[in-house]
Amino acid sequence: MGMASYEIIGDAGEWRISHDGKAENVYQTKESAFEAAVAAASLALRQGHDVRITAPGRDTATGAANPG
């Protein structure tokens, strides 16, 4: 099997998971995008793929938009 790579991309309030050249769903926080990537990676791992997840460590802890 191949490599399943998931990259968390975006900025405050608009995070996405890039996988296979697509980044379709939008998440409000970096943490929620990460959790969705882990769920997808878990399935890929069960299917025999190597898995890689990357996420930026900048901005706020959650990556949420600042209110106001």
LINFEN-V889572 format. One record per helix or strand. SS is the DSSP state (~ for helix, > for strand). FROM is the first residue (numbers start at 1). TO is the last residue. Records with the same first field share a line. If there is no record, write none. Layout:
SS->FROM-TO + FROM-TO
This chain:
>->3-11 + 14-19 + 22-22 + 27-27 + 50-54
~->30-46
